[in-house]
Structures are given as C-alpha cells and as structure tokens.
C-alpha cells in the first residue's frame, strides 16, 4: 500500500502542465563546443564551473585528475580527452561508470555529488579517511578494493524507448516563484533493471528546465507549469533524453488508483505531455522536494549496465 506522501506526490503532480514539445528551452548541456565540454567536465568534477582562463581551467583539471599535462596537444584535443575519460565508455569504463559501479555495489545507490566529493566519501567508507594523490590513482585503488582487482561487471544492453523511470524532485516546483528558463534537478527514486542489469541507479541525477509558468487566476483557473525533463544520467554516465509521456502518465494513474484514489479526484490526462488538475481550483502549484513521479525515455539507447548477480 502506498504511503500518504506518495499518494500526495501523485496528486500534486496532477496539478501541473508538463511538456517537452517546446524546443526553445532545454536543460541538456552543450557538449559540441570546447567551452561546453569543459563546463560539463568541471560541473561533474568539482560541482561547479571554475573561474580563470580556458588554459588555466584545463591545466587544473589535468593536474587534479592525472597529475600531468600532455605535450604538444592543442586545447580541443585536451578537452576532448578529458570529456571522453569522464563520460564515455568507448575504450574503457568512464570515470562516472567506475564511481557509479563502486557506489552501487556498496550501497545500492549512487550520489549526485561532485567526483572529488564522491572519491573522498568512498575513501572514508572503505579506508577510513580521504587519501592524497590524483583522482585517477585514487579511483583505481577504490575500484581494485571494491571488486577485488577484477573488472567491473558491465554488460551492454539496449534500453528501449518509453522505459519508465521513477524519479523524485530535488528542486521544489513552485508556480509563485519560478519562471521560464529556471533549471530543476531530480533523482532516480529506485533502480531500473533490464535483463538483470541496473541501467538507472537510485540517486542518479537528472536535469530539466521550466519552459513556461502560468499563475493561478480568478474563476478557479489553477496555476500551470510547463517542464522539460530533458535528461537523466544512466549508470554508465551517459545522459539519456527523457520526457513525461503517455506511459508515464498511465503509470501514475495506475499507482494512484491502487492506493485507493477515486478517478474523480485524480486528473484529466490529455494529449502527450499534458496533465491538468481537476481537484483543486484556482490554486498555486507547490511540489516539495521528494515528490515522486514517473518519466520515460525518448528513444532506444544502447548503454552498459551493471550486473545485479554474479554470473
């Protein structure tokens, strides 16, 4: 039986107007330019974009991660290498894949914190205190300890389009104070498994953008918030496009009905991406952090998952 908080999460969700149809706003990071890729790397490495010249920022990242600077390499190549190392699994598991695998293996959830904070926290958990050295060497030590020197149990898997992901808000959604362009954060609320592989781990971060806010008005017209749920991070570090579509709405309706909610007290489920409330009139939207709902993947994705059992 669903608890009261979860029932209210479903109901509060029904107050909003959710859409991904407007292309003018997106929370997806620009990773096509040097500046965009550098920003993406800094955000996951330190938790924020750093100050200084491009060269200073690149030098700091290389020093912190590997301790050395490549000779005779241009800025584009250096940033591309950093980005590939952090996010991609083309030749070896990425930094994010390794961190996610270690955290999930130890606690069955992953963290939204920066790489530097996550490594320090894992060292406290496993070794008793944070260690010195480059992030690369420290991560290799943690991986060896967590997996007894064996390779991380990864396997390629296809995540079908419209795969449901249960999420919970990190950023509260309030129609009184939010405006178009505001960024929101959310997390995976529970693991998503496909063929015995974890593909989205509990705690994994997601990002979205507020596209439009309509305030509550007279004559019982409720506030509406148009949200692009944009992307959520898979366990292999890949950002996967997501949205609130028909499958997600059906799941929320099913969960609410299973909890004993009356159909009249739920929502009118309109076209794809639209949820309009009918049980509260002329009210503002106030979805607190922790509110749970469902979103779904936009298209098929071939990614790596972590085996949940030894094979």
Secondary structure, DSSP 8 states (H G I E B T S, - for coil): ---HHHHHHHHHHTTS------TT-------SSHHHHHHHHHHHHHSS---S-HHHHHHHHHHHHTS---TT--HHHHHHHHHHHHH--SSS--HHHHHHHHHHHHHS----S-HHHHHHHHHHHHHSS---S-HHHHHHHHHHHHTTTS---EEEEEE-TT-EEEEEESS-EETTT--TT-EEEEEESS-EEETTEEEE-TT-EEEEEEEEEE--BTTTB--EEEEEEEEEE-TTS-EEEEE--HHHHHHHHHHHHHTT--GGGSEEE-STT-EEE-SS-S---EE-TT-EEEEEESS-EEEEEEESS--
